[in-house]
């Protein structure tokens, strides 16, 4: 079993296929198994690398939430790449992994061929920021006191996850069982150290405006907490495209894997072919009808 080591913690990773590397970064409720539909599809053409973040066995569970931060999550991607002997890769991240992908593009742009940022931005709404912090604290405590099986019962069918249940009950149950098998302590540490302390997307505007990594933001149209952050990223990242998947919640890669896989493949093909370009400055014209001042 391959491991990479960082901060005294071992991170478990796997790879499938050959060619240009893609590193997949999972969400809070998932792990490397969440990317199976993508690995099966893209592994035919790319070298697909998946890993479990710190706190997700068989990766090590940290002893303190202080070992979890936004910066560490981004740097862990590079640790995995180095362990796999990869200098540059396409980065695909969902939710928590999407945040890590964004910060990877800011902190390590020379190592990113592209960024696919999915379902990122939860907790960024200024009007709900305090509620986000309260809910995160309460959820972490609930997992520690009740354990994973009982502790996730409401979260797993939250407002942006019922779509997955309705579309694919069998797939949703597989997701739920995998989620329930996570470490309660590792998940609580992730909530307190990574999610609660992460920046709102809007506070990253100066860095995002300077980022030149080709970026594709994908979000579900029923993922209310991530729609506005997705539009925001489209507007401020020079080389960013935005795709909104219809009648879809948070787990875009699992709800509609066929559509998602094609979106990702089309994006990567354009990037690899040098055809993904920054937004034409003329499209920022003040007039609604022409480019005249």
MIGU-925658 format. One line per field, with one value per residue (C-alpha): x, y, z. Coordinates in steps of 0.5 Angstrom, whole numbers, plus 500, padded with zeros to 3 digits. Example, Ala and Ser with C-alpha at 12.3 -4.5 7.8 and 13.67 -1.06 7.14 Angstrom:
<pts>
c1 <- [525 527]
c2 <- [491 498]
c3 <- [516 514]
</pts>
This chain:
<pts>
c1 <- [500 503 504 506 509 508 508 509 502 502 497 495 494 493 494 490 492 498 499 498 497 490 490 483 482 475 470 469 464 468 474 478 473 468 472 471 466 472 478 474 473 479 484 483 487 490 494 489 492 487 488 485 486 489 484 481 484 488 491 493 488 491 491 489 485 491 494 489 488 487 494 496 491 493 500 498 497 504 506 502 505 512 511 508 514 509 512 505 498 491 487 480 477 470 467 473 477 475 477 484 485 483 489 493 493 494 500 503 501 507 505 498 496 489 484 477 473 467 462 466 464 460 460 462 455 457 449 450 458 456 451 456 461 456 453 460 462 456 457 464 461 456 460 465 459 455 460 459 453 448 452 451 444 442 448 448 441 442 439 444 445 437 438 443 438 433 437 441 438 443 449 447 447 454 456 453 456 463 461 459 465 470 474 469 476 479 472 471 478 477 471 474 481 480 472 471 477 477 477 470 472 470 476 481 479 486 490 484 485 492 492 493 492 486 480 473 468 463 457 450 444 441 447 445 451 456 452 454 461 462 459 464 470 468 468 475 479 482 482 476 469 463 458 452 449 441 437 443 446 453 456 456 461 456 449 451 457 456 455 461 466 465 465 472 474 472 476 482 482 482 487 492 491 493 486 483 484 483 477 477 478 473 467 468 465 461 455 450 450 457 465 464 466]
c2 <- [500 507 512 519 522 530 533 526 523 518 519 513 514 510 511 508 509 512 519 526 526 528 528 528 531 529 532 532 526 522 519 517 512 517 518 511 513 518 514 508 513 518 512 510 516 519 517 518 519 519 519 520 526 527 524 519 512 508 515 517 521 527 528 535 540 544 539 541 548 550 551 544 541 545 543 536 535 537 532 526 529 528 521 519 523 528 535 538 535 537 538 536 537 537 541 541 538 544 549 545 546 553 554 550 554 560 557 552 555 552 545 546 544 546 546 543 546 543 545 550 556 553 558 564 567 573 573 566 566 566 560 556 557 555 549 546 546 543 538 536 535 531 526 525 524 520 516 517 512 516 523 523 522 529 531 526 528 535 540 539 532 529 530 524 520 521 520 514 511 505 510 514 508 506 513 514 507 509 516 512 508 514 516 520 524 525 528 532 535 536 540 544 545 546 547 552 556 557 563 565 565 573 574 571 576 579 572 569 575 574 567 564 557 554 553 550 551 546 547 544 549 546 547 554 555 554 557 565 563 559 566 570 565 566 573 574 568 571 564 561 557 556 550 549 542 542 539 537 538 538 531 533 527 522 525 525 521 521 528 530 526 529 536 534 531 536 541 537 536 544 545 540 542 549 552 554 561 567 571 576 583 586 582 586 592 597 598 592 593 595 595 603 607]
c3 <- [500 498 503 503 510 512 519 522 518 513 507 503 496 489 482 476 468 465 461 464 471 475 482 485 492 496 500 507 507 502 501 495 493 492 485 483 477 475 475 471 466 466 468 460 458 464 470 476 483 489 496 503 506 513 518 513 515 512 512 519 524 527 535 534 529 529 524 519 516 509 507 509 505 499 501 502 494 493 498 494 487 490 493 486 482 479 477 474 474 473 480 481 487 490 496 501 496 491 497 497 489 489 495 491 485 489 493 488 481 477 479 477 469 471 476 476 482 484 489 493 497 503 509 504 505 509 512 514 516 524 523 519 525 530 525 524 532 533 528 530 537 535 531 537 542 538 533 525 524 528 528 520 520 518 515 510 507 508 503 497 498 498 490 490 494 489 483 485 492 491 490 495 500 498 499 506 508 506 510 516 516 517 523 528 531 524 522 528 527 520 521 527 523 516 515 520 520 512 509 505 498 497 501 496 491 490 489 485 480 479 478 471 472 467 472 471 476 476 481 482 481 487 491 494 498 493 487 488 490 483 480 484 482 474 475 478 476 469 466 469 466 470 468 472 472 472 478 481 489 492 490 482 481 484 482 474 473 466 465 470 466 460 462 466 459 455 459 460 453 451 456 454 447 449 447 454 454 459 458 452 455 451 454 460 456 460 455 454 446 444 446 445 452]
</pts>
